[in-house]
Amino acid sequence: MIEKLTIPEETVVRRIYHVRNQKVMLDSDLAELYQVATKRLNEQVKRNADRFPSDFMFRLTKEEWTSLKSQYATSSWGGRRSEPYAFTEHGVLMLSGILNSERAIAVNIQIMRIFVRLRKMLVDNKSLKMEIERIKNKISKQNKNIELIFDCLDKLILKTENSRARPKIGYRKR
C-alpha cells in the first residue's frame, strides 16, 4: 500500500512555508495529510519530545502565525487555541518514527522526496545565478576593453585630422 498512495505534489508544496529562514510544515497540515487529528499528532510529539529539538520543531510566535494567516489567506475562524508547531524537514522525518500507520509512512516518503527536489532546485538556481554573474563580469570587462579601443581610435583620428602636411624627405626623382 505504501507505494500506491500518491498525494498530488502541489498539495504538499502549498503546505511548505518559509519561516525563520527555514522551510517548514505546520502541525495541522501534516495531520491533515496523515489523516489524523492535529491534537493526536501533537500528543505523540509531546510523548516523544526528546526526538524534537528546537532545530526540528518550534512553536510559531503570535506575529509569525498572524503573518502566515494573512499571507496564505488562512481563516482565523476555527478551533486553534494556541499557535501551531512548525516542523522543519528533519522534524517531518522524525515524525515517521513516531507515527506508525502505513499512510504516515507513505506520506512522509512523499514529503521527503519533495523536500529533496526543492533543495535541488535551490542548488541549481544558485549555480545558474553564479554562472550568470560570471558572464556579466566577463561582458563588463569586454565592454571596458571596447571602450578603450574606441578611445584610442578617436585619438588617432583626431591626430590625423589635425596633422599638418609635412615636407617629404628622401631622394628626388630627376
ChimeraX attribute file (.defattr): number of C-alpha atoms within 10 A of each C-alpha:
attribute: neighborCount
match mode: 1-to-1
recipient: residues
	/A:1	7
	/A:2	12
	/A:3	9
	/A:4	7
	/A:5	12
	/A:6	10
	/A:7	13
	/A:8	9
	/A:9	12
	/A:10	10
	/A:11	10
	/A:12	18
	/A:13	14
	/A:14	11
	/A:15	17
	/A:16	22
	/A:17	17
	/A:18	12
	/A:19	16
	/A:20	9
	/A:21	7
	/A:22	14
	/A:23	17
	/A:24	24
	/A:25	26
	/A:26	22
	/A:27	23
	/A:28	20
	/A:29	17
	/A:30	24
	/A:31	17
	/A:32	12
	/A:33	18
	/A:34	20
	/A:35	13
	/A:36	15
	/A:37	14
	/A:38	18
	/A:39	12
	/A:40	11
	/A:41	20
	/A:42	17
	/A:43	12
	/A:44	13
	/A:45	20
	/A:46	12
	/A:47	10
	/A:48	14
	/A:49	12
	/A:50	8
	/A:51	16
	/A:52	19
	/A:53	11
	/A:54	11
	/A:55	12
	/A:56	17
	/A:57	24
	/A:58	17
	/A:59	16
	/A:60	18
	/A:61	13
	/A:62	12
	/A:63	10
	/A:64	14
	/A:65	18
	/A:66	14
	/A:67	14
	/A:68	16
	/A:69	13
	/A:70	12
	/A:71	9
	/A:72	11
	/A:73	9
	/A:74	12
	/A:75	8
	/A:76	10
	/A:77	6
	/A:78	6
	/A:79	6
	/A:80	10
	/A:81	6
	/A:82	11
	/A:83	16
	/A:84	20
	/A:85	18
	/A:86	25
	/A:87	26
	/A:88	24
	/A:89	20
	/A:90	15
	/A:91	21
	/A:92	23
	/A:93	17
	/A:94	19
	/A:95	21
	/A:96	17
	/A:97	12
	/A:98	16
	/A:99	17
	/A:100	10
	/A:101	11
	/A:102	14
	/A:103	17
	/A:104	22
	/A:105	19
	/A:106	19
	/A:107	23
	/A:108	21
	/A:109	16
	/A:110	19
	/A:111	23
	/A:112	15
	/A:113	13
	/A:114	17
	/A:115	17
	/A:116	13
	/A:117	12
	/A:118	14
	/A:119	13
	/A:120	12
	/A:121	12
	/A:122	12
	/A:123	12
	/A:124	12
	/A:125	12
	/A:126	12
	/A:127	12
	/A:128	12
	/A:129	12
	/A:130	12
	/A:131	12
	/A:132	12
	/A:133	12
	/A:134	12
	/A:135	12
	/A:136	12
	/A:137	12
	/A:138	11
	/A:139	12
	/A:140	12
	/A:141	12
	/A:142	12
	/A:143	12
	/A:144	11
	/A:145	12
	/A:146	12
	/A:147	12
	/A:148	12
	/A:149	12
	/A:150	12
	/A:151	12
	/A:152	12
	/A:153	12
	/A:154	11
	/A:155	12
	/A:156	12
	/A:157	12
	/A:158	11
	/A:159	11
	/A:160	9
	/A:161	9
	/A:162	9
	/A:163	9
	/A:164	8
	/A:165	6
	/A:166	6
	/A:167	6
	/A:168	7
	/A:169	6
	/A:170	6
	/A:171	6
	/A:172	6
	/A:173	4
	/A:174	3
